[in-house]
Amino acid sequence: MAQFVDWDLAAATAGALSKSGPAVSYEEATQVVAQLRDLTEEAAGHVAAYTGLTAQVEAPPVRVVDRKDWAAVNIAGLKQVIIPLVTRLSGDKQPGAVADAIGSRVTGVQAGTVLAYLSGRVLGQYEVFSAEPGQLLLNAPNIVEVERKIGADPRDFRLWVCLHEVTHRTQFTAVPWMRGYFLGEVQAFVDASQNGEHILERMRRGVATLSDALRDPDSRSSVIDLVQTPAQKAVLDRLTALMTLLEGHAEFVMDGVGPEVIPSVESIRAKFNQRRESGNPLEKAIRRLLGIEVKMRQYAEGHKFVHGVVERVGMAGFNKIFDSPLTLPRLDELGDPDAWVARVHGPVGLASS
Protein backbone atom coordinates (compact mmCIF):
# COMPACT_ATOMS: atom_id res chain seq x y z
CA MET A 1 0.00 0.00 0.00
CA ALA A 2 1.20 3.50 -0.81
CA GLN A 3 2.15 5.57 2.20
CA PHE A 4 0.71 9.07 1.97
CA VAL A 5 2.60 10.60 4.92
CA ASP A 6 5.62 9.52 6.93
CA TRP A 7 3.78 9.99 10.20
CA ASP A 8 6.81 9.47 12.42
CA LEU A 9 8.66 12.18 10.51
CA ALA A 10 5.61 14.46 10.71
CA ALA A 11 5.54 14.05 14.50
CA ALA A 12 9.29 14.63 14.79
CA THR A 13 9.09 17.74 12.61
CA ALA A 14 6.16 19.17 14.55
CA GLY A 15 7.97 18.53 17.81
CA ALA A 16 11.20 20.11 16.59
CA LEU A 17 9.53 23.21 15.14
CA SER A 18 6.99 23.85 17.90
CA LYS A 19 7.83 26.98 19.85
CA SER A 20 8.48 26.69 23.55
CA GLY A 21 5.68 27.96 25.74
CA PRO A 22 5.69 30.98 28.03
CA ALA A 23 8.01 30.85 31.01
CA VAL A 24 6.28 29.29 34.02
CA SER A 25 7.57 27.50 37.08
CA TYR A 26 6.71 23.88 37.77
CA GLU A 27 4.31 24.99 40.49
CA GLU A 28 2.61 27.45 38.14
CA ALA A 29 2.26 24.83 35.43
CA THR A 30 0.73 22.37 37.89
CA GLN A 31 -1.72 25.02 39.05
CA VAL A 32 -2.74 25.90 35.47
CA VAL A 33 -3.43 22.26 34.60
CA ALA A 34 -5.46 21.67 37.77
CA GLN A 35 -7.48 24.85 37.30
CA LEU A 36 -8.25 24.11 33.65
CA ARG A 37 -9.59 20.69 34.66
CA ASP A 38 -11.75 22.23 37.38
CA LEU A 39 -13.01 25.00 35.10
CA THR A 40 -13.92 22.46 32.44
CA GLU A 41 -16.29 20.82 34.90
CA GLU A 42 -17.69 24.19 35.95
CA ALA A 43 -18.19 25.18 32.31
CA ALA A 44 -20.00 21.90 31.61
CA GLY A 45 -22.66 22.78 34.19
CA HIS A 46 -23.12 26.29 32.77
CA VAL A 47 -23.34 25.03 29.18
CA ALA A 48 -25.88 22.33 30.01
CA ALA A 49 -28.08 24.76 31.93
CA TYR A 50 -27.95 27.40 29.19
CA THR A 51 -28.40 25.16 26.15
CA GLY A 52 -30.68 22.47 27.54
CA LEU A 53 -28.42 19.88 25.90
CA THR A 54 -27.23 16.90 27.93
CA ALA A 55 -24.65 14.30 26.97
CA GLN A 56 -26.05 11.06 25.57
CA VAL A 57 -22.65 9.36 25.44
CA GLU A 58 -19.74 9.42 27.84
CA ALA A 59 -16.61 11.31 26.79
CA PRO A 60 -13.13 10.91 28.28
CA PRO A 61 -11.92 13.58 30.74
CA VAL A 62 -10.45 16.78 29.38
CA ARG A 63 -6.83 16.42 28.30
CA VAL A 64 -4.61 19.40 29.10
CA VAL A 65 -1.71 19.37 26.64
CA ASP A 66 1.35 21.34 25.60
CA ARG A 67 2.14 22.26 22.00
CA LYS A 68 4.03 19.09 21.14
CA ASP A 69 1.33 16.91 22.68
CA TRP A 70 -1.36 18.79 20.74
CA ALA A 71 0.45 18.10 17.47
CA ALA A 72 0.98 14.44 18.40
CA VAL A 73 -2.72 13.92 19.23
CA ASN A 74 -3.78 15.47 15.94
CA ILE A 75 -1.30 13.37 13.98
CA ALA A 76 -2.68 10.24 15.64
CA GLY A 77 -6.21 11.36 14.79
CA LEU A 78 -5.39 12.13 11.17
CA LYS A 79 -3.81 8.69 10.80
CA GLN A 80 -7.09 7.09 11.85
CA VAL A 81 -8.88 8.83 8.98
CA ILE A 82 -6.29 9.13 6.23
CA ILE A 83 -4.75 5.63 6.29
CA PRO A 84 -8.08 3.88 5.47
CA LEU A 85 -8.76 6.47 2.73
CA VAL A 86 -5.31 5.95 1.20
CA THR A 87 -5.73 2.16 1.35
CA ARG A 88 -9.05 2.33 -0.48
CA LEU A 89 -7.97 4.91 -3.06
CA SER A 90 -4.59 3.40 -3.90
CA GLY A 91 -5.80 -0.17 -4.10
CA ASP A 92 -3.14 -2.38 -5.61
CA LYS A 93 -1.45 0.48 -7.45
CA GLN A 94 2.10 0.93 -6.20
CA PRO A 95 4.08 4.05 -7.17
CA GLY A 96 7.36 2.31 -6.51
CA ALA A 97 9.24 1.95 -3.24
CA VAL A 98 11.64 4.84 -3.82
CA ALA A 99 9.00 7.28 -5.09
CA ASP A 100 6.66 6.30 -2.29
CA ALA A 101 9.33 6.76 0.40
CA ILE A 102 10.45 10.13 -0.95
CA GLY A 103 6.89 11.42 -1.39
CA SER A 104 5.80 10.33 2.06
CA ARG A 105 8.85 11.89 3.72
CA VAL A 106 8.36 15.21 1.91
CA THR A 107 4.70 15.26 2.90
CA GLY A 108 5.66 14.27 6.45
CA VAL A 109 7.93 17.30 6.80
CA GLN A 110 5.29 19.57 5.27
CA ALA A 111 2.50 18.25 7.49
CA GLY A 112 4.70 18.57 10.57
CA THR A 113 5.51 22.18 9.65
CA VAL A 114 1.82 23.09 9.40
CA LEU A 115 0.94 21.35 12.66
CA ALA A 116 3.83 23.06 14.44
CA TYR A 117 2.45 26.44 13.39
CA LEU A 118 -1.08 25.58 14.47
CA SER A 119 0.13 24.13 17.77
CA GLY A 120 1.28 27.62 18.75
CA ARG A 121 -2.13 29.20 18.07
CA VAL A 122 -4.91 26.78 19.04
CA LEU A 123 -6.31 27.35 22.54
CA GLY A 124 -8.59 24.36 22.64
CA GLN A 125 -10.14 21.75 20.40
CA TYR A 126 -12.67 18.95 20.44
CA GLU A 127 -10.71 16.35 18.47
CA VAL A 128 -13.06 13.88 16.77
CA PHE A 129 -10.81 11.80 14.55
CA SER A 130 -9.03 9.60 17.09
CA ALA A 131 -11.95 7.71 18.60
CA GLU A 132 -15.65 7.80 19.40
CA PRO A 133 -16.98 10.23 20.59
CA GLY A 134 -13.84 12.44 20.55
CA GLN A 135 -11.76 14.16 23.22
CA LEU A 136 -11.50 17.69 24.55
CA LEU A 137 -8.00 19.21 24.37
CA LEU A 138 -6.90 22.41 26.10
CA ASN A 139 -3.54 23.81 24.99
CA ALA A 140 -2.21 25.22 28.26
CA PRO A 141 0.86 27.13 26.96
CA ASN A 142 -1.24 29.01 24.40
CA ILE A 143 -3.95 29.86 26.92
CA VAL A 144 -1.38 31.29 29.34
CA GLU A 145 0.43 33.14 26.57
CA VAL A 146 -2.74 34.83 25.26
CA GLU A 147 -4.08 35.78 28.69
CA ARG A 148 -0.75 37.44 29.44
CA LYS A 149 -0.63 39.26 26.11
CA ILE A 150 -4.11 40.76 26.48
CA GLY A 151 -3.75 41.36 30.22
CA ALA A 152 -6.76 39.22 31.16
CA ASP A 153 -7.62 37.89 34.59
CA PRO A 154 -6.29 34.31 34.36
CA ARG A 155 -9.27 32.55 35.92
CA ASP A 156 -11.79 34.57 33.93
CA PHE A 157 -9.98 33.97 30.64
CA ARG A 158 -9.55 30.26 31.28
CA LEU A 159 -13.23 29.82 32.11
CA TRP A 160 -14.13 31.83 29.00
CA VAL A 161 -12.07 29.46 26.82
CA CYS A 162 -13.56 26.43 28.58
CA LEU A 163 -17.11 27.63 27.86
CA HIS A 164 -16.37 27.68 24.14
CA GLU A 165 -14.61 24.32 23.99
CA VAL A 166 -17.05 22.53 26.31
CA THR A 167 -19.87 23.69 24.03
CA HIS A 168 -18.13 21.85 21.19
CA ARG A 169 -17.86 18.73 23.35
CA THR A 170 -21.56 19.05 24.15
CA GLN A 171 -22.44 19.30 20.46
CA PHE A 172 -20.85 15.92 19.81
CA THR A 173 -21.84 14.10 23.00
CA ALA A 174 -25.43 15.38 23.15
CA VAL A 175 -25.87 14.66 19.43
CA PRO A 176 -24.46 11.14 18.99
CA TRP A 177 -24.86 11.14 15.19
CA MET A 178 -22.76 14.30 14.76
CA ARG A 179 -19.33 12.67 14.62
CA GLY A 180 -20.42 10.02 12.12
CA TYR A 181 -22.06 12.66 9.97
CA PHE A 182 -18.93 14.83 9.96
CA LEU A 183 -16.60 11.94 9.12
CA GLY A 184 -19.05 10.77 6.46
CA GLU A 185 -18.89 14.16 4.77
CA VAL A 186 -15.09 14.03 4.79
CA GLN A 187 -15.34 10.62 3.12
CA ALA A 188 -17.89 11.98 0.64
CA PHE A 189 -15.51 14.79 -0.33
CA VAL A 190 -12.86 12.24 -1.32
CA ASP A 191 -15.40 10.00 -3.06
CA ALA A 192 -16.62 12.94 -5.14
CA SER A 193 -13.28 13.29 -6.91
CA GLN A 194 -13.67 12.75 -10.64
CA ASN A 195 -10.32 11.03 -10.83
CA GLY A 196 -9.90 8.90 -7.74
CA GLU A 197 -6.42 7.66 -8.56
CA HIS A 198 -5.09 11.25 -8.52
CA ILE A 199 -6.73 12.40 -5.27
CA LEU A 200 -3.65 11.40 -3.23
CA GLU A 201 -1.46 13.66 -5.33
CA ARG A 202 -3.98 16.50 -4.97
CA MET A 203 -4.00 15.99 -1.20
CA ARG A 204 -0.20 16.11 -1.19
CA ARG A 205 -0.29 19.37 -3.13
CA GLY A 206 -2.72 20.76 -0.57
CA VAL A 207 -0.32 20.00 2.27
CA ALA A 208 2.53 21.49 0.24
CA THR A 209 0.51 24.67 -0.35
CA LEU A 210 0.03 25.17 3.37
CA SER A 211 3.66 24.44 4.11
CA ASP A 212 4.87 26.83 1.40
CA ALA A 213 2.73 29.63 2.85
CA LEU A 214 4.85 29.56 5.99
CA ARG A 215 7.84 30.60 3.89
CA ASP A 216 6.18 32.67 1.15
CA PRO A 217 3.31 34.93 2.30
CA ASP A 218 2.92 36.21 -1.28
CA SER A 219 1.99 32.75 -2.57
CA ARG A 220 -1.17 32.78 -4.68
CA SER A 221 -1.89 29.11 -4.10
CA SER A 222 -4.93 28.09 -2.13
CA VAL A 223 -6.22 24.91 -0.53
CA ILE A 224 -9.44 25.52 -2.47
CA ASP A 225 -7.50 24.08 -5.42
CA LEU A 226 -8.39 20.68 -3.96
CA VAL A 227 -12.01 21.26 -4.98
CA GLN A 228 -12.33 20.03 -8.51
CA THR A 229 -15.89 18.82 -9.11
CA PRO A 230 -19.45 20.11 -8.56
CA ALA A 231 -20.03 17.15 -6.26
CA GLN A 232 -17.08 18.16 -4.10
CA LYS A 233 -18.37 21.74 -4.03
CA ALA A 234 -21.73 20.44 -2.73
CA VAL A 235 -19.99 18.51 0.05
CA LEU A 236 -17.83 21.51 0.91
CA ASP A 237 -20.97 23.66 1.17
CA ARG A 238 -22.47 21.21 3.67
CA LEU A 239 -19.25 21.07 5.69
CA THR A 240 -18.98 24.87 5.68
CA ALA A 241 -22.57 25.17 6.90
CA LEU A 242 -21.94 22.63 9.66
CA MET A 243 -18.73 24.24 10.89
CA THR A 244 -20.28 27.71 10.79
CA LEU A 245 -23.20 26.45 12.89
CA LEU A 246 -20.95 24.73 15.46
CA GLU A 247 -18.60 27.70 15.81
CA GLY A 248 -21.46 30.21 15.95
CA HIS A 249 -23.28 28.14 18.55
CA ALA A 250 -20.17 27.99 20.74
CA GLU A 251 -19.72 31.77 20.45
CA PHE A 252 -23.39 32.35 21.26
CA VAL A 253 -23.20 30.15 24.35
CA MET A 254 -19.99 31.70 25.70
CA ASP A 255 -21.46 35.18 25.19
CA GLY A 256 -24.72 34.14 26.83
CA VAL A 257 -23.15 32.50 29.86
CA GLY A 258 -20.12 34.77 30.19
CA PRO A 259 -21.72 37.91 31.69
CA GLU A 260 -23.27 35.81 34.47
CA VAL A 261 -20.12 34.02 35.61
CA ILE A 262 -17.10 35.98 34.28
CA PRO A 263 -16.77 39.48 35.79
CA SER A 264 -14.30 40.75 33.18
CA VAL A 265 -15.91 39.15 30.14
CA GLU A 266 -16.52 42.42 28.26
CA SER A 267 -12.85 43.38 28.48
CA ILE A 268 -11.75 39.88 27.49
CA ARG A 269 -14.05 39.79 24.45
CA ALA A 270 -12.94 43.24 23.23
CA LYS A 271 -9.21 42.51 23.61
CA PHE A 272 -9.51 39.02 22.14
CA ASN A 273 -11.41 40.26 19.09
CA GLN A 274 -8.77 42.92 18.56
CA ARG A 275 -6.07 40.25 18.71
CA ARG A 276 -7.98 38.10 16.18
CA GLU A 277 -8.12 40.96 13.70
CA SER A 278 -4.51 42.03 14.10
CA GLY A 279 -1.44 40.43 12.63
CA ASN A 280 1.45 41.16 10.33
CA PRO A 281 1.21 40.37 6.58
CA LEU A 282 2.85 36.98 7.03
CA GLU A 283 0.40 36.03 9.78
CA LYS A 284 -2.56 37.14 7.67
CA ALA A 285 -1.39 35.19 4.63
CA ILE A 286 -0.91 32.03 6.65
CA ARG A 287 -4.30 32.44 8.33
CA ARG A 288 -5.95 32.78 4.94
CA LEU A 289 -4.33 29.69 3.47
CA LEU A 290 -4.92 27.59 6.58
CA GLY A 291 -8.57 28.59 6.60
CA ILE A 292 -8.30 30.54 9.85
CA GLU A 293 -9.66 33.68 8.19
CA VAL A 294 -12.67 31.67 7.09
CA LYS A 295 -13.11 30.39 10.63
CA MET A 296 -13.08 33.94 11.99
CA ARG A 297 -15.94 34.81 9.63
CA GLN A 298 -17.73 31.66 10.70
CA TYR A 299 -17.73 32.87 14.30
CA ALA A 300 -19.59 36.04 13.31
CA GLU A 301 -21.94 34.54 10.72
CA GLY A 302 -22.78 31.52 12.86
CA HIS A 303 -23.34 33.63 15.97
CA LYS A 304 -25.76 35.88 14.05
CA PHE A 305 -27.69 32.87 12.74
CA VAL A 306 -27.98 31.19 16.15
CA HIS A 307 -29.06 34.48 17.75
CA GLY A 308 -31.67 34.97 15.03
CA VAL A 309 -33.16 31.50 15.46
CA VAL A 310 -33.22 31.64 19.27
CA GLU A 311 -34.85 35.06 19.07
CA ARG A 312 -37.62 33.58 16.92
CA VAL A 313 -38.29 30.15 18.45
CA GLY A 314 -36.36 30.05 21.75
CA MET A 315 -33.57 27.73 22.79
CA ALA A 316 -35.74 24.59 22.71
CA GLY A 317 -36.86 25.51 19.21
CA PHE A 318 -33.27 26.09 18.14
CA ASN A 319 -32.26 22.68 19.48
CA LYS A 320 -34.39 21.02 16.80
CA ILE A 321 -31.40 21.81 14.62
CA PHE A 322 -29.75 18.77 16.21
CA ASP A 323 -32.65 16.37 15.50
CA SER A 324 -31.02 14.92 12.39
CA PRO A 325 -28.74 15.88 9.50
CA LEU A 326 -31.89 16.99 7.65
CA THR A 327 -32.56 19.74 10.21
CA LEU A 328 -29.07 21.21 9.98
CA PRO A 329 -29.05 24.62 8.26
CA ARG A 330 -28.20 24.79 4.60
CA LEU A 331 -25.49 27.20 3.54
CA ASP A 332 -27.97 29.73 2.16
CA GLU A 333 -30.04 29.60 5.36
CA LEU A 334 -27.18 30.83 7.53
CA GLY A 335 -27.91 34.37 6.37
CA ASP A 336 -31.68 33.88 6.61
CA PRO A 337 -32.87 32.44 9.95
CA ASP A 338 -36.49 32.82 8.83
CA ALA A 339 -35.86 30.35 6.00
CA TRP A 340 -34.58 27.71 8.44
CA VAL A 341 -37.44 28.33 10.88
CA ALA A 342 -40.00 28.04 8.08
CA ARG A 343 -38.48 24.79 6.79
CA VAL A 344 -38.06 23.08 10.16
CA HIS A 345 -40.85 24.60 12.26
CA GLY A 346 -43.27 25.51 9.48
CA PRO A 347 -45.45 28.62 9.25
CA VAL A 348 -46.40 28.26 12.94
CA GLY A 349 -42.81 28.87 13.93
CA LEU A 350 -42.64 32.06 11.90
CA ALA A 351 -46.03 33.25 13.12
CA SER A 352 -44.97 32.96 16.74
CA SER A 353 -41.69 34.84 16.22
Disulfide bonds with the S-S distance in Angstrom:
none
